Amino acid sequence: MGMSVFETDLVSLAVAIGTAVLAGLVKGLVGFALPMIFISGLSLVLPPQLAIGALIIPTLFTNGFQALRQGRAVALASIKRFRYYLVTGCLCLFLSAQFVLWLEPQMLFLLLGIPVTGFTLWQLIKADTTLIRQNPTKDALVGGVAGLLGGISGIWGPPTVLYLTAIGTQKATQIQVQGVIYGLGAVALTIAHIGSGVLQTDSLSLSITLVAPALAGLWLGDRLQYRVDQNRFRRLTLLILLISGFNLLRRGLF
């Protein structure tokens, strides 16, 4: 990779900081999408491997903040409720992260983008419909898919939000649960990519630099989130999911 934050040109650095603020803002509003926005924005000005490395530390901090915002007891309850998701997700994340330097992710993006886009369109048409009930098998299956995608791309939000939306999770609970799931996933991602070689000195310096802008955006989004009612939150979540689904399709096809 061979590029540190100090060797990045000012335009690229400005784009990276602006991307971090925007990603934090959206995450504060709906609880997810930070890695997707990071990858989309940073890939415009940075090599893909450096973009993946740069999002890791901001992801760790922002998710840690969201996971603990309602207290440790609530976070522990969320861990217990989604323990099957977390175990399979972390195992699959560690596994897929080891292949990030040589595995072509296009097919995985495509296979995920099709159901995410299709389900989201269907939910936008029938926005009040809850499709499924939570159980350990579904938790493990969705966690595994999310972990495989997260290890390769740093993005594991779409299947998680898809599942939380499908089981009818309320706004405050959904944002808090996402913080716990993504927070533990971010710890696993950090460890996995130290092992894979993606998170080294060059990408680490840029990643640390982007923590403060991401937290600033998160703070603003968190303030605005309280003004959004449940129905609007659901539609906003679905619209962002739809955008992410189209983005996954784009990355899979091109």
N, C-alpha and C positions, 0 to 999 in steps of 0.2 A: 504493500500500500504506500508506504513511504511519504506520508503527508501528515503534518501536525497542524494544530490550529494556528501556529505562528507562521506556517508556510502557506496557509490558505490565503488567496487574494481577498481584498476587502469586500468585493461584490459577493463572492461566495460566502464569506463570513456573515455578511448582512442578510443574505437569503436564509442561511442556517438559523440565525437568531430570530428572524421574522417567522420562520417555520416553527420554531420552538414555542414562541408566544401563541401562535394560532393553534398549534396542537394542544397546548395546555388549556387554552380557552375552551375548545370543543370538548376536551376531556372533563373539564369542570362542569360543563353543561349537561352532558349525557353519560359520563362515566367511562367512555372508551374512545377509540379512534386516534389516540396519540401516536402509536407506532405507524399506523397507516398514513397519517398526515406527514410524519417525519420522513418516512421512506419516499413518499410522493414528492415532497419538497426538496429534500436533500439530494435525491437522485438527479435532479436537474443540474446540479453544480458539482457533485462529488461522485467518485467511483462507488459502485454498489456496496462493496465490502466496507468501505469507510462510512457510508451512510448507515449501514446496519450497526457498526460499532458505535457510531455517534449517538444513537438513540438509546443505548442500553442504560447509562447512568441516569439520564432524565426520567426514563421509564421506571427505574427503581425508586427514585425519590418521590415522584408524583403518585405512584401507586401506594407507596408506604404511607403517604399523607392521607389518601382517601381511605385506606384500609383501617386506619386508627382514628378517623375523625369522629366516630361514635363511641370510642372507648375500646379497651382491650377485650372486655367480656363479649361485646357484640361481634368483634372480629373472630374470637375463638368459636363462637356459636356458628358463624358462617363457615369456618374451617371444618367443623364437625359435620355440618349439613352437606357440604360439597367435597367431603374427603375422598370419595372415589374419583371424582373429576380431577382433583388436585394430584392424586397419586399417579394415575395414568397419564395425565397431562405432563407432569414433570419427567416421568420416565421416557415418554416419547420425545419430549423436547431435548433431553440429553442425547438421545439416540440420533435424532435428525440433525442436531447442531454440529455433529462431527463430520457431516458430509457437506456443510455449507460452502466450503471452498472449491468443490468440484461438481456438486450435484446441480443439474438444471432444474429449477423449480417451476418451469412453465406449466407442466402437466398438473402439478399439485394446485397451482393457482386456478387453472381452468376447472378442475374437478370440484374445487370449493366455490368458485365464482358462480357456477351454474345453479346449485341449490340455494346459495345465499340470495342471488338476484331473484330467482323464481319465488322463493318463500316470501321475500320482502314485498314483492309486487302483490302477491296474494293477500298478505296481511294489510297492505295499504288499502286494498279494495274491501276487505272484511276486517277492519281494524279492531273490532271488539271481540274477535274470536280467539279463544285459547285452545290450542290444538292438542296438547299432551299434558300428562302428569309426570312429575319428576320421579325417577326411581334410580337405583344404583347402576343398572345396566346402561341406561341412557346417559347418566353422569359419566361413566367410564368411557363410553363410545365418543361422546362429544369432547371430553377431555383429551382423549388420544388424538383425535383429528386436530384439535387446537394446538396440542403440543408438537405434533409433526410440522405443522405450518409455522409455529412460532420459532422452532429451532432453526429452520431454514431461512426465514425472512424477518424474524423479530415481530411478526404480526400474528396475534392469536385472538384478537377481539371478535371478528365476525361470527365464528361458531359459538363463542361464549354468549354474546348478546342475542344471537339467534335462539339459543336454548333458553336463556332467561326470559326473553320476550314470549316464547312459546308456552312457558309454564306460568305466565301471567304475573311475574314479579313486580311489586309496586316500586314506584320511582326511587324513594329514599333507600329501600332495601336493595334495589338493583345496583345503584351507584356504589353502595357500601360493599356489597358482595363482589362486584367487579374489582374494587380496590384490593380486596383480600386475595382473590384469584390471580389477578394480574401482578400483585405485589410479590406473592410467593413465586409466581412464574418468572418475574423479573430477577429474583435472586437466583433461580435455577438458570436463567438465560445468561446472567453475568458469569456464573461459575462455568457453564458449558462453553461460552465463547472465550474465556481465558484458556480453556483447554483446546479449543478449535484453532486458536491463533487469530481470531477476528478482533478481539479486544486486546490490543497491545499499546505501547506507549504513544504511537502516532494517533490512533483513534481515541484513546483514553483522554488525551488533553482536550480534544474537541468536545467529547462527550461531557466532561466536567464543566466546560465553558457554557454549555447549553442548559445546564440544570437551572440556573437562576431565571432565565427567560421563560422556561417551561413552567416553573413554579409561579411566576408572576401571572402568566396566562391562566393557570389553574385557579389561582385565587380569584381572579375576575370572573371566570366561568362559574365558580362555586357560588359567588354572590348572585349572579344572574339566575342560577338554577332554581332558587327559591321562588322566583316570580313565574315559573312555568308550571301550569297545572298538569295533572296526570295524563289527560288525553293529548295535550300538546306535546308533552314529554315523549309519549309513545310514538306520535307521528314524527317528531324530530329525530328520535332514535331510528325509526324505520327509514326515514329519508337518508340519513347518514349511512345506514347499512346498505341502502340501495346504491349510493355513490361508491361505497367500498366494494360492493358486488360487481359493479361495472368496471371498477379499477382492477379487480382480480381477473375479470374476463379479458380486459385489455392486456394485462401482463401475461396472461396465459396464451393469448393469440399472437401477441407481438413481442 
